[in-house]
């Protein structure tokens, strides 16, 4: 740790050895409230930055959060948090941080409207990851759910507008899905949804956010120009069309229609969504099994 870190007087008198927890632990930050709900950052380095800058170990994309808002530093096996002269301050258990504050297991850190829990317990980290996973993921497909997409969508639009980076929204819909349910039953429809999610996920990158936002409807955020996004959407479409979907020994013909739209400068999230939805409508009424945009 650099020499510029100043500890409050009450902390300098503490023997760190006397407060070290016994047994194995997993120091970790877990977002428990905010748009980044469920995001984690292991504290296995000497310092982890918090803020809206892309270089931060825990990125919180909010206008209320500075680019480098705060830093968690490891000191002799313990952790302290230091506010980096942020505009709106860093709070630990609702008390504003002045200088550096020693973190205790279970402390809650607040930056902007985001609440982050500091824990050293691997059991609690696992429990929180499980609970947050239930809150943000679709139980059937394992993809992000509509709640997670609704939280992430305006955040990603704001990030793209601020950084002037491209962002494309794609909306996917399974063609004639009602016919599959009516003919083969809802269990067959569920199997199609699970398989389609795997196929689509296999065509995407880790940076792409794919979510199930309706019965047979999916949305994907692609941080790339429209030309590249169109190629990726076409890969997803063709992969689904080529995949063998079966139920009770019978092959099911499954295709998807896709609409994609690139974010324009100053465009609101709901306007981008409406444009992508209109393009999906074009694919549906233009013969299905195609990409429009």
C-alpha positions in Angstrom: 0.0 0.0 0.0 1.3 3.5 -0.9 2.4 5.9 1.8 -0.4 8.3 0.9 -3.0 6.2 2.7 -3.9 7.8 6.0 -5.5 5.7 8.8 -7.8 7.3 11.4 -6.1 7.4 14.8 -8.4 4.8 16.2 -7.3 2.4 13.6 -3.6 2.9 14.0 -3.8 1.6 17.6 -5.4 -1.7 16.5 -3.2 -4.7 16.3 -4.3 -6.3 13.0 -3.1 -9.7 14.2 -5.5 -9.5 17.1 -8.6 -9.2 14.8 -7.6 -11.7 12.1 -10.3 -14.3 11.6 -9.4 -17.9 12.2 -9.7 -20.6 9.5 -10.0 -20.2 5.7 -12.0 -17.3 4.4 -12.9 -15.6 1.1 -12.9 -11.8 1.4 -15.3 -10.6 -1.2 -17.6 -7.7 -2.2 -21.1 -8.6 -3.2 -23.6 -6.0 -4.6 -26.9 -6.6 -2.7 -28.8 -3.6 -4.0 -28.6 -1.6 -7.2 -28.5 -2.2 -11.0 -25.4 -4.5 -10.6 -27.3 -6.8 -8.2 -25.3 -10.0 -7.6 -22.0 -8.7 -9.0 -19.0 -9.9 -7.0 -15.4 -8.9 -6.6 -12.9 -11.2 -4.8 -10.5 -9.2 -2.7 -7.5 -11.4 -3.6 -5.3 -8.4 -4.7 -3.7 -5.6 -2.7 -6.3 -3.2 -4.0 -9.6 -3.2 -5.8 -11.1 0.0 -7.2 -14.8 0.8 -7.1 -16.4 3.2 -9.5 -18.0 3.7 -12.9 -14.7 3.5 -14.8 -14.2 0.4 -17.0 -10.8 -0.2 -15.3 -12.4 -0.7 -11.9 -12.5 -4.1 -10.3 -16.1 -3.5 -9.3 -17.9 -1.3 -11.9 -21.0 0.6 -10.8 -22.4 2.5 -13.7 -24.3 5.5 -12.3 -24.1 9.2 -12.6 -24.0 9.3 -8.8 -20.7 7.4 -8.8 -17.3 8.9 -9.7 -15.1 7.2 -12.2 -12.7 6.1 -9.4 -15.0 6.4 -6.4 -13.3 4.4 -3.7 -10.6 1.8 -3.2 -10.5 -1.3 -1.0 -6.9 -2.0 0.2 -5.5 -5.1 1.8 -3.4 -4.4 4.9 -1.8 -7.2 6.9 -4.7 -9.6 6.1 -7.5 -7.0 6.7 -9.2 -4.6 4.4 -9.8 -0.9 4.6 -11.8 1.3 2.3 -10.6 4.7 1.1 -12.8 7.3 -0.5 -11.1 8.8 -3.6 -12.4 12.3 -3.2 -15.7 11.2 -4.8 -18.4 13.8 -5.5 -21.1 12.1 -3.5 -19.1 10.3 -0.9 -18.6 6.7 0.3 -20.6 5.3 3.2 -20.0 2.4 5.5 -23.0 1.4 7.6 -24.5 4.8 6.7 -21.5 6.7 8.0 -19.6 8.8 5.5 -16.0 7.7 5.1 -13.4 10.3 5.9 -9.9 9.1 4.9 -9.8 5.3 5.4 -12.0 3.0 7.4 -11.3 -0.6 8.5 -13.9 -3.0 7.2 -15.5 -5.7 9.5 -17.2 -8.8 8.3 -20.8 -7.9 7.3 -20.2 -4.2 6.8 -22.4 -2.5 4.1 -20.7 0.0 1.7 -22.9 2.5 -0.2 -21.8 4.4 -3.2 -24.5 6.3 -5.0 -27.6 4.1 -4.7 -25.6 0.8 -4.8 -25.1 -1.2 -1.6 -22.2 -3.6 -1.4 -21.6 -6.1 1.3 -18.2 -6.9 2.6 -17.9 -10.5 3.8 -15.1 -12.9 4.6 -17.2 -16.0 4.8 -17.1 -18.4 1.8 -20.4 -19.9 3.0 -22.1 -16.5 3.0 -20.5 -15.6 -0.4 -21.9 -18.8 -1.8 -25.3 -18.2 -0.3 -25.5 -14.6 -1.6 -24.4 -15.7 -5.1 -27.1 -18.4 -5.0 -29.8 -16.0 -3.8 -28.8 -13.2 -6.2 -28.7 -15.8 -9.0 -32.3 -16.7 -8.2 -33.3 -13.0 -8.3 -31.6 -12.3 -11.6 -31.8 -15.5 -13.7 -34.6 -17.3 -15.4 -35.2 -20.7 -13.7 -36.0 -22.5 -17.0 -33.2 -21.4 -19.3 -30.5 -20.2 -16.9 -30.3 -16.9 -18.8 -30.8 -13.5 -17.2 -34.4 -12.7 -16.5 -36.6 -9.7 -17.4 -35.9 -8.0 -14.1 -32.1 -8.2 -14.7 -32.6 -7.0 -18.3 -34.8 -4.1 -17.2 -32.1 -3.0 -14.7 -29.2 -3.5 -17.1 -30.7 -2.0 -20.2 -30.9 1.7 -19.2 -27.5 1.3 -17.5 -25.8 0.0 -20.6 -27.5 2.7 -22.7 -26.2 5.4 -20.4 -22.7 3.8 -20.4 -22.7 3.7 -24.2 -23.9 7.3 -24.5 -21.2 8.6 -22.0 -18.3 6.6 -23.6 -19.6 7.1 -27.2 -19.3 3.4 -27.8 -21.7 1.4 -30.0 -24.5 -0.6 -28.5 -27.0 -2.7 -30.4 -30.2 -4.2 -29.0 -31.5 -7.4 -30.5 -35.0 -8.9 -29.9 -35.5 -12.6 -30.7 -38.8 -14.4 -30.9 -39.5 -18.1 -31.7 -41.6 -18.6 -34.8 -44.9 -20.5 -34.3 -44.1 -21.3 -30.7 -47.8 -21.6 -29.8 -48.1 -24.4 -32.3 -45.3 -26.3 -30.6 -47.1 -26.0 -27.2 -50.5 -26.8 -28.7 -49.3 -29.8 -30.6 -46.7 -31.4 -28.3 -47.5 -29.9 -24.9 -45.9 -27.3 -22.7 -43.1 -29.7 -21.6 -42.0 -29.8 -25.2 -42.1 -26.0 -25.4 -40.0 -25.8 -22.2 -37.4 -28.1 -23.7 -37.2 -26.0 -26.9 -36.7 -22.9 -24.7 -33.8 -24.6 -22.8 -32.1 -25.9 -26.0 -32.5 -22.6 -27.8 -30.9 -20.7 -24.9 -27.9 -23.0 -25.1 -27.6 -22.6 -28.9 -27.9 -18.8 -28.8 -25.5 -18.5 -25.8 -22.9 -20.5 -27.7 -22.9 -17.9 -30.5 -22.3 -14.9 -28.2 -19.4 -13.5 -26.2 -19.1 -13.0 -22.5 -19.7 -9.2 -23.0 -23.1 -9.9 -24.6 -26.1 -9.8 -22.3 -28.7 -12.3 -23.3 -32.0 -12.4 -21.3 -35.4 -14.1 -21.5 -37.9 -11.3 -21.4 -41.1 -13.1 -22.2 -42.6 -16.5 -22.9 -40.7 -17.1 -26.1 -39.0 -13.7 -26.3 -35.4 -12.9 -25.8 -33.3 -9.7 -25.7 -29.6 -9.3 -26.3 -27.4 -6.3 -25.8 -24.3 -6.3 -28.1 -21.6 -3.7 -27.4 -20.5 -3.5 -31.0 -21.3 -1.7 -34.3 -24.4 -2.6 -36.2 -22.5 -4.4 -39.0 -20.9 -6.8 -36.5 -24.1 -7.2 -34.5 -26.0 -8.1 -37.7 -23.4 -10.8 -38.5 -23.7 -12.2 -35.0 -27.5 -12.2 -35.1 -27.3 -14.1 -38.4 -25.1 -16.7 -36.7 -27.6 -17.1 -34.0 -30.5 -17.4 -36.4 -28.7 -20.0 -38.7 -27.5 -22.0 -35.7 -31.0 -22.3 -34.3 -32.4 -23.3 -37.8 -29.7 -25.9 -38.1 -30.1 -27.3 -34.6 -31.9 -30.6 -34.1 -34.8 -30.0 -31.6 -36.5 -33.2 -30.6 -39.4 -34.2 -28.3 -40.6 -37.8 -27.6 -38.5 -39.0 -30.5 -39.9 -36.5 -33.0 -38.0 -33.7 -34.6 -39.4 -30.2 -34.0 -38.8 -27.5 -36.7 -37.7 -24.4 -34.8 -36.7 -21.1 -36.2 -36.4 -17.5 -34.8 -37.1 -14.0 -36.1 -34.8 -11.2 -35.0 -34.9 -7.4 -35.0 -31.7 -5.4 -34.3 -31.2 -1.7 -33.8 -28.2 0.4 -33.0 -28.3 3.1 -30.3 -28.4 6.7 -31.7 -26.8 9.6 -30.0 -29.0 10.9 -27.2 -31.6 8.2 -27.8 -33.7 7.0 -24.8 -33.7 3.3 -23.9 -37.5 3.0 -24.6 -37.1 4.5 -28.1 -34.3 2.0 -28.9 -36.5 -0.8 -27.7 -39.4 0.4 -29.8 -37.2 0.5 -32.9 -35.9 -3.0 -32.4 -39.4 -4.3 -31.7 -40.6 -2.8 -35.0 -37.8 -4.5 -36.8 -38.7 -7.8 -35.2 -42.2 -7.2 -36.4 -40.8 -6.7 -39.9 -39.0 -10.1 -39.7 -42.2 -11.8 -38.6 -44.3 -10.3 -41.3 -41.6 -10.7 -43.9 -41.6 -14.5 -43.8 -40.0 -15.3 -40.4 -36.6 -17.0 -39.9 -34.8 -13.8 -40.7 -32.9 -10.8 -39.3 -34.1 -7.3 -39.9 -32.1 -4.2 -39.0 
